[in-house]
Amino acid sequence: MVERPSAEFDERGTRERLLLAAERLIADEGVASVSMRRINVEAGARNLSAVHYHFGSLDNIIAAVFEYRMGAIDRRRRAMLDEVLAHRGDRLGVPDVLHVVVWPLAELMLSQSGNEHYVRFSAAVNRLPRFDSWQLVKPGHRRGLVRCYLLLRRMLSSVPRDVLHTRLMMELRALIYSLADVDAMIRHRHAAVRDPLVLFHASELVTRIGAALSAPVSESTLMARHVLAGSAHLERGSTFGADAMWSLPGRGTAPR
């Protein structure tokens, strides 16, 4: 006789099904087209109020998807960074660090990953001004990115810290949108060569982001920077309009 799952087990399973259903629907249709009721139906929840019971609101379930995915992504990023530091040592370069930034997201798009909706989900959420995806990512799930940022800051010391911070924040947003566009293109036109295309575009993104971060700072940028440095109108935690995320528990924000 098959043992009946416990109520606790069933609740955990229902919660995960709701998360995956929300991720898939938002990835495919965008936030505005998805209701709590549709998530409930898509997840096959027997209780019609399950999604409200577990999450309470659409914003809460979106935050929960980020938490669900970013813990694993951050662990992967930290493991990759430890490995490349052990192998490259003093020969570590900007492309090595940026590969660690890009690949844990790009590999979710591989044919056998089972997580192929997350990149498009993240892009859909990032397009809405009411969501600050960096605030949705818990500080404990940013550790890998923070370590990468600190390494890049040391390697690209000729770029002012606040400019480098802004560049990397903007490139991280562009990374999400670029990967989402690549995934949509593959899904609709090139599914047979998904993995080679993911590898190609991930490699290109490493090159492009590296060029953007290391580019000389123009005179016009320096002039605008001087004006903005004296502005009282930028939100706290923002560097020239790019939201700050470089913090670790107990350490505060990274210096500019």
C-alpha positions in Angstrom: 0.0 0.0 0.0 1.4 3.4 -1.0 1.9 5.7 2.0 -0.2 8.8 1.9 2.0 12.0 1.8 1.8 14.0 5.0 0.0 17.3 5.1 3.3 19.1 5.6 4.8 17.4 2.6 1.8 18.3 0.5 2.0 21.9 1.5 5.6 22.1 0.5 4.8 20.5 -2.8 1.9 22.9 -3.4 4.0 25.9 -2.6 6.7 24.8 -5.1 4.1 24.1 -7.8 2.7 27.6 -7.3 6.1 29.2 -7.6 6.9 27.3 -10.8 3.6 28.1 -12.3 4.0 31.8 -11.5 7.5 31.8 -13.0 6.4 30.1 -16.2 3.3 32.3 -16.7 5.1 35.6 -16.1 8.0 34.5 -18.3 5.7 33.7 -21.2 3.1 36.5 -20.8 4.5 39.2 -18.5 3.4 40.4 -15.1 0.3 42.4 -16.2 -1.3 39.4 -17.8 -1.0 37.0 -14.9 -3.5 36.8 -12.0 -3.4 34.9 -8.7 -6.3 32.8 -9.9 -4.5 31.7 -13.1 -1.4 30.8 -11.1 -3.6 28.6 -8.8 -5.2 26.9 -11.8 -1.9 26.4 -13.7 -0.4 24.8 -10.5 -3.3 22.4 -10.2 -3.9 23.4 -6.6 -7.0 21.7 -5.2 -7.6 24.5 -2.8 -8.8 27.6 -4.7 -7.3 29.9 -2.2 -3.9 28.1 -2.0 -1.9 30.9 -3.7 -3.4 33.5 -1.3 -2.7 31.2 1.7 1.0 30.7 0.8 1.9 34.2 -0.6 -0.9 36.7 -0.1 -0.2 38.8 -3.2 1.3 38.7 -6.7 4.2 40.9 -5.5 4.9 38.4 -2.7 5.0 35.4 -5.1 7.3 37.3 -7.4 9.7 37.9 -4.5 9.5 34.3 -3.5 10.5 33.2 -7.1 13.6 35.3 -6.8 14.4 33.8 -3.5 13.8 30.3 -4.8 16.2 30.7 -7.7 18.8 33.1 -6.5 20.0 31.0 -3.6 21.1 28.2 -6.0 22.5 30.7 -8.6 24.6 32.3 -5.9 25.9 29.0 -4.6 26.9 28.1 -8.2 28.6 31.5 -8.7 30.6 31.2 -5.5 31.7 27.6 -6.4 32.8 28.7 -9.8 34.7 31.7 -8.4 36.5 29.5 -5.9 37.4 27.1 -8.6 38.8 29.7 -11.0 40.7 31.4 -8.2 42.3 28.1 -7.3 43.3 27.4 -10.9 44.2 30.9 -12.2 45.6 32.6 -9.0 47.5 35.7 -10.0 46.7 35.1 -13.6 43.0 35.8 -13.0 41.7 38.3 -15.5 38.5 40.3 -16.2 37.1 37.7 -18.6 37.5 35.0 -15.9 35.5 37.0 -13.4 32.8 38.0 -15.9 32.4 34.4 -16.9 31.5 33.7 -13.3 29.0 36.6 -13.5 27.3 35.5 -16.7 27.4 31.7 -16.8 25.3 30.8 -13.8 22.4 32.6 -15.5 23.1 31.5 -19.0 23.4 27.8 -18.1 19.8 27.9 -16.9 18.9 28.2 -20.6 20.6 24.9 -21.6 18.3 22.2 -22.9 18.7 19.9 -19.8 18.6 22.6 -17.1 14.9 22.3 -16.2 15.0 26.0 -15.2 14.6 27.6 -18.6 11.9 30.1 -17.6 13.8 32.0 -14.9 15.8 34.4 -17.2 12.6 35.5 -19.1 10.7 35.8 -15.8 13.5 38.0 -14.4 13.4 40.2 -17.5 9.7 40.6 -17.4 9.8 41.7 -13.7 12.8 44.1 -14.3 10.8 45.9 -17.0 8.3 47.2 -14.4 9.4 50.3 -12.5 7.6 49.2 -9.3 9.9 46.3 -8.8 13.5 46.7 -7.7 14.9 43.3 -8.4 18.1 44.0 -6.5 16.0 44.6 -3.4 14.1 41.3 -4.1 17.4 39.4 -3.9 18.4 38.8 -0.3 21.9 40.0 0.8 22.9 36.4 1.5 22.2 35.5 -2.1 24.4 38.3 -3.5 27.7 37.1 -2.1 29.0 35.7 -5.4 28.3 38.9 -7.2 29.8 41.1 -4.5 33.0 39.0 -4.6 33.1 39.4 -8.4 32.5 43.2 -8.1 35.4 43.6 -5.6 37.7 41.6 -7.8 36.7 43.8 -10.8 37.2 46.9 -8.8 40.8 45.9 -8.1 41.5 44.9 -11.7 39.9 48.0 -13.2 41.4 50.5 -10.8 41.8 53.2 -13.6 37.9 53.5 -13.7 36.5 55.6 -10.9 34.7 53.4 -8.4 31.4 55.1 -8.7 31.5 54.9 -12.5 32.5 51.2 -12.4 29.6 50.6 -10.0 27.2 52.3 -12.3 28.5 50.5 -15.4 28.3 47.1 -13.8 24.7 47.7 -12.4 23.6 48.7 -15.9 25.4 45.8 -17.6 23.7 43.3 -15.2 20.3 44.6 -16.2 21.3 44.4 -19.9 22.6 40.9 -19.3 19.1 39.8 -18.1 17.4 41.4 -21.1 20.0 40.0 -23.6 19.7 36.5 -22.3 15.9 36.7 -22.3 16.0 37.9 -26.0 18.3 35.1 -26.9 16.1 32.5 -25.2 13.0 33.8 -27.0 14.9 33.7 -30.3 16.0 30.1 -29.7 12.6 29.0 -28.6 10.8 30.3 -31.7 13.4 29.8 -34.4 16.5 27.7 -33.4 15.5 25.1 -30.9 17.6 22.4 -32.6 20.8 24.3 -31.8 19.9 25.7 -28.4 23.0 24.7 -26.4 25.6 25.9 -29.0 23.7 29.3 -29.3 23.6 29.7 -25.5 27.4 29.1 -25.4 28.0 31.5 -28.2 25.9 34.3 -26.7 27.2 33.8 -23.2 30.8 34.1 -24.5 29.9 37.3 -26.5 28.3 38.8 -23.4 31.5 38.3 -21.4 33.4 40.1 -24.1 30.9 43.0 -24.4 30.5 43.5 -20.7 34.3 43.5 -20.3 34.7 46.2 -23.0 32.0 48.3 -21.4 33.5 48.1 -17.9 37.1 48.9 -19.0 36.3 51.7 -21.5 38.0 55.0 -20.9 35.8 57.5 -19.0 35.0 60.4 -21.3 35.3 64.1 -20.4 31.5 64.5 -20.8 30.9 61.7 -18.3 33.3 63.3 -15.8 31.6 66.6 -16.1 28.1 65.1 -15.6 29.6 63.0 -12.7 30.8 66.2 -11.0 27.3 67.8 -11.3 25.5 64.7 -10.0 28.0 64.3 -7.1 26.5 67.4 -5.5 22.9 66.5 -6.1 20.6 65.9 -3.2 17.8 64.4 -5.4 19.2 60.9 -6.0 17.8 58.2 -3.7 19.9 56.9 -0.9 21.7 53.7 -2.0 21.7 54.9 -5.7 24.9 55.7 -7.6 24.0 58.1 -10.4 20.6 56.4 -10.8 21.8 52.8 -10.7 20.5 51.0 -7.6 23.0 49.7 -5.2 23.3 46.0 -4.4 26.9 45.6 -3.3 26.4 44.7 0.3 27.1 41.7 2.6 25.5 41.0 5.9 27.4 42.9 8.6 29.7 44.7 6.2 27.5 47.6 4.9 27.7 48.8 1.3 30.9 48.6 -0.7 32.8 52.0 -0.8 32.4 54.1 -3.8 
